[in-house]
């Protein structure tokens, strides 16, 4: 069975340029890279501080733009069951956020190069846990 990483991706200034409360323009190659990860079988979780109608704006914008994702501001059902609830922190193998140490590249093709290495590392870690 192929390893499927859970990848948690911030919305504002990571997938789209900051234009709160609106949705900004999509960052270069974000759609293509995220959709490729989704199509490869990885779990894509979108996370944002947006709530209520502003969360719906973001969700609808992703759908309109054709960006594939599994959930937004929710954990995967198996994690909810395992931990007895849907915690505020997203449970993932990899987190992508514009505010992470050192920031992130502007173009998602550069992010993808970094991600592919992290997916391999996450798979090795998961395999070592299951021994």
N, C-alpha and C positions, 0 to 999 in steps of 0.2 A: 504494500500500500504506500502510495506516495505521501510524503510529509506535506501537511498543509499548515502553514504558519497562520496565526491570527495576527493581523496587522491593524493597529489602531492609528487612525490618521486624523489630526486636527483639521478643522475646517478653515476658519478665518486666517488669512495670511500664510496658509500652508497649501491648501488646494486652490483657493481663490485669493485674489488681492483684497486687502482690508477695505471694506466700504460699509461698515456696520451702520445702521441695521439692515441695509440692503446686501445683496450678494455681489461681490466684486467680480471682475473678469477672471476667468480660469487661468491659472499659471501655465507657462509653456509645458506642453506634453503631459500635464497632469492626467487628463482623461485617458490618453493612450496607455500610460504606465499603470494607472489604477485598474483599468479594464483588463489589461494583460495579466496582472496579478490575480484578479478575480477569475478570469478564464482559466488560469493555471491551477485553480482550485484552492487558493488561499482565502481565508476569511477576512473580509474587509469591514472594519468597524469604524464609523465616523464618530468623532467626539467633538463636542463644542460646548461652550458656556451658554450658548443660545438656549432659550426656553420659550415655551408657548408659541405665539404667532411667529416669532423670529426664528424659532427652530423649524417651523413649517416652511418659512421662506427658504431656508437653506436646503431642507429636504426636497422641496419641489424644484429648486434650481438644479440640484444634482440630477434629479430624474429628467428634467427638461433637457439638460446637457448630455444625457446619455452616460453619465458616470455610474458604474455599477458598484453596489455595496450591499452588504447583508443587513446591517443594523445601524441605527444612529442613536447615540447616547444610551445604548443597551449592551449588556454582555450576551454572549452566546448562551442558549438554553442549558447546555451541559454544565457551564460554569455557574449559572444561577442555581441549578440543582445541587451541584457539588458543594457550594458555599452557603446554601440555604437562603439566598436572596440576591437581588440585583444591586450590588454595591455601587457606590458612586464612582469608584475607580474602575476604569476599563481593564479587564484582564486580557493581556496580549503577550505575544512573543516579542513583538517589535512595535515601537512607538515612533511616530513621525510628527514633529511639532516644530514650528518656526522658532520657538523659544528654547529648544534644546541646546545643550552646550555647543557653542560655536555656530549656532544657527544651521540653516539648511541651504543648499544651492537653490538658485532661482529656477533652473530648468529641471523638470522631473526626470529627464534622461540621466542626469548626474545623480539624482536621488536613487534611481533604479540601480545604478552600478553599486552604490553603497548597500542597498537593500539585498541584492543577490548574495553578497558576502554574509550579511546578517542572517538571512534565511538558512544558509548552510550551517552557521554557528548555532542557530536555534534548533535545528534538526539534530545536531550532535549532542546538544544539551538534553533534549527530550529523550533521545535514545539511551543516554547514560542514566537517566532517571528510571527508565523502565527495565534496567538490568537486574 
